[in-house]
Every structure is written in structure tokens, then in C-alpha cells.
Amino acid sequence: MIKSRRLSNSGEQKRHEPRHFKARLSIDMGSDENFEMTEIQHSDAKAVFTWDTKLSADSAEWYENVLAIGTYQVDKSDQDKFSDKQRHGSILLFRALEVEDDIEKDSFELIKNIETGAILDMKWYPLGHPYLATCTSSGDVIIYDFSQEMKINARARLENRVILSLDWNCRRSSEDLKESAKKQLVISDNRGYISICDVDLQSGEIQIQEPLIKHDFEAWITVFDAWDNNIVFSGGDDMKLYKTDIRTKQKIVFGKNEHNAGVTSLYSDIFQEHRLVSGSYDESLRIWDTRNTKFPRLTYNAGGGIWRIRQPRDPTKKNILGLACMHNGFQIIEEGSQDCSLITDYKEHESLAYGLDFRCKDSSTLQLASCSFYDHLLKIWNVTY
């Protein structure tokens, strides 16, 4: 069972369970916690598609016109502890069917539904070929090949671990990274470890290296620096944000005592070097210049714990961010020189906002896929910007 923790001002370890902590904890207990969503004020978002994913949905990832949704389900138990067999999930693949000249009439078709272990994170391979890397509650790292009917290309396992997040080391375009460069994944797990995986896509092998560093509690999130493959960032339930050099294993903490709760989401900007964005259970988004680790450059109050951060794959929209804000729905914000402003919010889900990703439909339209947990819903919506 994953338990959320934080530290008191005196440094004493104690369990702390405000509503956003209890919501994350309940994922592993399989409860149907009810809560009230913040009242909807205004939204320019236009929904074009809704789908019941049947299982609790927590991850959304676009690859061109194909959308992957990951689910995580816990079979209820009267016991405090349960076996991994009670956790299971699926990957749902949808294809967008374009309708020209009318963005409100987009249609989508489900093209594949794969039973899997309980999915916690997914990432498409960024350099052209449609490989999908996934991680599960069973400790599996599995890479699927969409071009081969989602045949498993490679897999590896960490025994007795729950892998919570993963990221590729080649997120910038193939113009910047040669196909011959070493391919790696970085993963984080429930024991707090951050590990590098060497990936050979030709032979279908994944080698998990010895852990780089360890957080005191669960390591909720890790990403590569999009501009330097020797650097990884990680965040954990110990309220720490680390920058680690994978060559020396030396780590630097960002903003000592800056985060007031667990660090849950990270995004390394692919268009602007030295820009890192962090999200936390403390409901604050922080934008960092990685050359200054003492203080964030900007802070934005999202009104909910921030589980995922996304950016449109369009350099003309590089200052726009999408946030999955757990109890406070989904938001699109824009960074300015002095602060961040809300472009629109989307609160049509009735449960925890977890999965989110952008697709640039055209020069003026952003299309977002969002998914929520207990109501197991996928929604696709457009924002003209």
C-alpha cells in the first residue's frame, strides 16, 4: 500500500492526509471516495467526444492522430493489504477521424483495447516510430510497437516495486538528436528510487541500471532534462525536487523547503532551454530557471494538486501549459513575464483529474484529451486560441 507523507516544520515524520493526499492514497485502496468539485465559473472549451473507459483512467498520450489512454483498477478488498493480482488495467487506442471545417464535429474510433497490468504512466517514443513505453504497478516497463498491432517490443521488471513514472531521453526532435544516439528511459518507483533503463529497440532489450538516487518516500515523478541527457529531475513525497547528473550521481535540491507537500509532476520544456515546471500536492505550479535552484521564477496557484503538466508541441505556443489539477479539474494557462494567466478551465469531469495531453489540431485550435479516475471518463475538447 502506498502511503502519502510529509514532514512537519520540526522535521518529524508524520502522516498528513488532507483531501488531495487521501485521494492519491485511495488509488491503492480501491475506494470510491466522493468529493465536491470546485464550482464551474467559465470555460471556452468545447467538448467533442466522451467515452466510458470502464476502468479508472489516469494517463492520456497523443501520437499524431492516435490517442492512448491508460487505466488503473484496484479490485476492492476488506483487508488493509492486498496482492498485486487485485490491480489490473488496460491500454485503449483511439484514432481521430477528421471532419474538415467544423471543429465541433470531430469523431473518434476505438481501434484497440489491450488488457494489461495497472498503468501508471505512458510515453510515446519521440523520434518518429510509434513505440509506446508504459509502466505498471507490477514493476513492469513494457514497450509496445503500434506499427506491429501493439506487439510487445521489449520488457523488463523490478520485483516488488510499483513504477510510478517514466520518461524518454530523446524528447526533442530528430533534428536535434540522431537516431544512433543511446536510447534510455528514466523511471521512478514507490520505494523512492530513480533508475535509468538502457533500451535497445532493435534487439528488444531493456536493461535497468542500479538506482541513481533515492527519495525518502515515494518518487512520484521523474523526467530527463530535454536539453541535456546527462541530467534527470525527480520529485517525491518527501517534498524534494532533485537535479541529478547520471554520470556522477551527484544531486542538487531545488528550493530547499519550497514545496509544502509532495512533488507530483515535472515538465522539462522542449522549446526553451533551462525551463523546468513542477507541480505539487500543495496546489502550486512553479516555473524554474534550472540555473537558479534556490527559488522558482514564477508561482501559480492551481487550486488543486497538480498530477500532470503538458505543453503543446508547437513552438508558437511555447508559453502555454495544460494542468491536470486533481480535485480542481483541468486548466490551460499562459506564462507571462511576471505571472501566469488562466486561458480556460475544464470541469466537466466528476472525479479526480489525472491524465491530460495536447494535440495541435491547426494553427488556432488546441485539442486536449483528458481522463478522470473514479468516473472512468475520457473527454476530448477543443480550445480556439
N, C-alpha and C positions, 0 to 999 in steps of 0.2 A: 504494500500500500504506500503510495506517495503522500507524504505529509508536507504541508506548507509551513514554513517557519520564517521568523525574522528575529532580529536582535533588539533588545531594549537599549536605551541610551547608555546604560551602565555596562553593556557588553554581555549581560547574562542571556543565555539561550532560553527562549521560551516559545511556546506555540502561540501564534497570533492568527485569529481567523475572522477578519472582517468579511463582508459578503463576497468580495472578489476572491479571497483565499478559499473560502468554503466552496465556491463554485468550481475552482480548479480541483480541489480535493475530491469533489463528488464525482469527477470523471472516473476515478478508480474505484469508487464505491458503487457506481451504477445507480445512483439515486435520481429521482425525478424532482429535483428541488424547484420550487416555484419562487418567482421573484417578480418585482414590478419593473417594467421598463420605464425610462425617463419619458415624459410626455413629449410627443412629436410636436415640434414648433413649425418647421418649414423645411421643405425639401424640393429641389428641382429635379430629382431623379425620377426617371420613368421606367417602371418595371416592364419587361418584355417576355419574361419566362419564369415559371415556377415549377419545381419538381420536388416530390417527396422522395428523399434518399433512403427511406425506410430505417436505416441505421443512423446513429448520431454522426453528423457531418462536421469535420474540423479542418479540412485542408482544401484549397482551390488553387489550381495552377493552369494557366493558359499556355498552349504551344500553337502559335498561329491561329487557326480556326478550330482547334481541338482543345477541349476543356477536360481536365482530370479533377475528380472530386474524391477525396479520401475520407473514409469513415472509421469510427472507433466505437465499439459497442461493448458494454460490460453486462453480462447476464447477472441479474440480481442474486444476492446471497444474503442469508441471515447471519452469516459469520463475519467477524472483523477481518479475517483473511480469506483469500480466495486464490485459486490456481489460475495459471495463465490460460488454461483451457476455457475459462469463462470470458476471456477477452477475444474478440474477433472483429473483422472489418471487411472493407471492400474498396475497390477502385472502380469508379464509374467514369466512363469516357463519353463525352458528348461532342457532336460536330455541329458547328454553326452553319446554317443554310441561309445565305444572304438574300435579302429582298431589297432590290435597289430602290433608292429614292424615298424610302419610308422607314425610318429607323425604329418606329413603333411596331413594325410587323416582322421583326426578326423571328426566325424559328430555329429550333434546335432538335436534334435527334439523338437518342441514346444509342450508341454503337457497340458498347461493350460493358459488361458488369462482371468483375473478377472477384471472387471470394479470396480474402487474404487474412493475415493477422491484423490486429488493430493498428491502423495507420495513425502516426503522429505528425509526420511531415513528409513532403514530397518536393522534388525539384526536377524539372526538365533539364536535360543536358543543353548547355547554351550554344554549342558550336555547330548547329545545323542538323545533325542526325537526331531523330526523336527517341532518345533514351529517356526513361523516367526512373529516377532514383527515389526509393522510398525507405522509410524506417518504421519499425514496429515495436509494439510492447513486448514482443518475444525476444528482442535483441537482434533482429534481423536487419541487415542492409541488403536490399534487393534492387537490381536494375533490370527494368523491363525494356523490350525493344518494340515500340509501336509499329515499326515497319514490318515486323515479323509476327503480327497478330498478338502482340504483348507477350511474346515468348521471353522467358527469363534469360537475360544475357549473363548476369553474374550475381552471386550472393555470398554473404558471409554472416557470421553470428557471433555476438558476445553473450556468453551464457550468463543467466541470472541478471540481466540488465534490461532496462526499458530505455530504448533510444528515443530521445525527445526531439531532436532536430538534426538537420544535415544541410550542407551547402557545397556546391562545386567550386573549384578554384579557378574556373575559366569563364566567369560570368560576363566579361566584356567581349566585344565582337571578335570574330575570327580575323579581322584585320589587325587586331592588336595582339592576338595570341595564336601562334602557329599550331596546326593540328598535331604536330610532332611533339609538342610540349607535354611534360608529365601531367597526367590527369589524376586529381586527388579529390576526395571528399573529406570534410571535417564533420565529426559527429559529436553530440553531447548526450549524456545519459543521466539516469536518476540517481546514480551514486556521486555525481558531480564531476565526472571525468570528461575531458576534452581529448579526442583522439583523431589522428589522421589516418585515412584509408587510401592506399595506393590502388589505383584502378587501371586494369588493362582491358580495354573494351574489345580488343581483337581476340584475346585468348579467353575472355570471360572470367577473369580472376579479380578478387578483391583481397588485399592484404591489410589487416588492421594493425597499425603500429602500437607500440606501448604508449600509454597515455602521456600527453604533453604536460598537462597541469590538472589540478583538482580544485573544484569549488567545495566549500564546506557542506553545502547541501545540494539539492537537485540543480543541475546545469540545464536551465530551460532552453537556452538558445546559443548557437554559435554560427559565425559566418567568417569567410575569408575576407580580407581586405581586397576589394575589387581591383586595386591598382598595384598590389604587392602580394604575390602568392606565398611569401615567407611569413606573412602576418595573419593571425586569426584573432577575432574578437569573440568574447563569450560573456554570457550573463547568467547569474544563478539566483537561487532562493536565499543565498547569503547576502543579497543586496549589492553584490560586487559586479562591476564591469571590467573585464581584463583585456589587455592587449598583449599577445604572446608571440614571440619570434620562434617559429618552429625549428630553426637551426640551433638555437641555444637554449630553448625552453625558458628563457627569461620573460617574466611577465611584469606588466605595469598596470596599476589600478587607476581607473578613470574616476575623477571626482570623489575623493575619499569622503564617505558619509553623505554623498549627494543623493543617492537613491534611498527612499524611505521604505521600500519593500522590494520584493524580488524583481530582478531584471528579466523580462519575459520575451522581449523582441529586439532584434537588431537589423539594421539595413545599411550596407556599405554602398554608397552612391556610385553608379557606373558611369555617370557623366561628369561629376565634379570630384576631383581628387581631394583627399583629406576630409571628406564629409561623411560622417557616421551618424546614424539616427538610432536612438534607443527608446524603448518603451518599457513600462513597469506596471506592476500591480498598484503602485501608488498613484496611477491615473495621469501621470505626466509624461509627455513626449519631450525628449531632449535631443537637440541637434548639436553635434560636436565638431570642432576642428581638431582632427586627430594629432595635430602638432601641439595642442594645448590640452593636456589631460586633467587639468585642475578644475576647470569649470566648463559647463556647456555654453555654447554661443547663444542659443535660444531655448526657451522652455514654453511648452504649450499644454494647457490643462484640457485633457480629452473627456473628463467626466466619467471615465470607466477604465479599468485595467486594459492595457494595450497588448493584445495577444499576437497580432501580426501587423507589419508595416510593409507597404508595397509602393512602387514608383512606376509610372507609365514608361514603356520602352520607346520613348520619343524625346530626343534632346530638346525640342521646343517646349516641352512640358516638364523640364527637369526639376522645377521647384514645387511640383505637385506631389503630394503623398496621400496614400489611402491607408486608413487605420481601421482595424477590427478591434472595437472597444468593449468587448465582453458584455457587460450589463447596459452599455450605452450605445449599442448599435454600431453602425459603420459611418465613417466620416471621410470626406475629401477635404484636405486643407492645402493652402499655398503658403510657402515660406516667403516672407518679405525681408527687407534689410533689417527691420527692428523687431518683427514679431511674425506670428503665423495667423492666417485668417481662414475661417471656415468657408469653403465654397458651397458645400451641401452636405447634408447628412441623410442617412437612410435607415429607418427604424421600422421597416415592415416585417422584420423577423420578430418572433415572440420568445426567443431564447438567446442563450449566450452566443455572441458574435465572435466567431473563431477564424474562419477561412475567408481569404479575400485575394483577388488578383485583377489586374487591369488587362484590357486589350484595346489598342488604339484602332477604333473602327474606321475612322477617317480623320482628316486634319482638325475637325472641330468636335468630334464625338468620342468620348471615353466610354467604353463598355466594361462594366465590372461584374464579376461573378462573386457572390457572397454565400456563405453557408453557416448555419447555426446548429447548435448541439441538440438540445432536448426535443425541439420540434422537428428535427431532422429535415431541414429545408434547404434547397438550393434556389437562389434567386439571381437572375441576370437583369441588369438595369443599365440604362444609358444616361449619360450626363453630357449635355452640349456645353462646350466651354470655348 
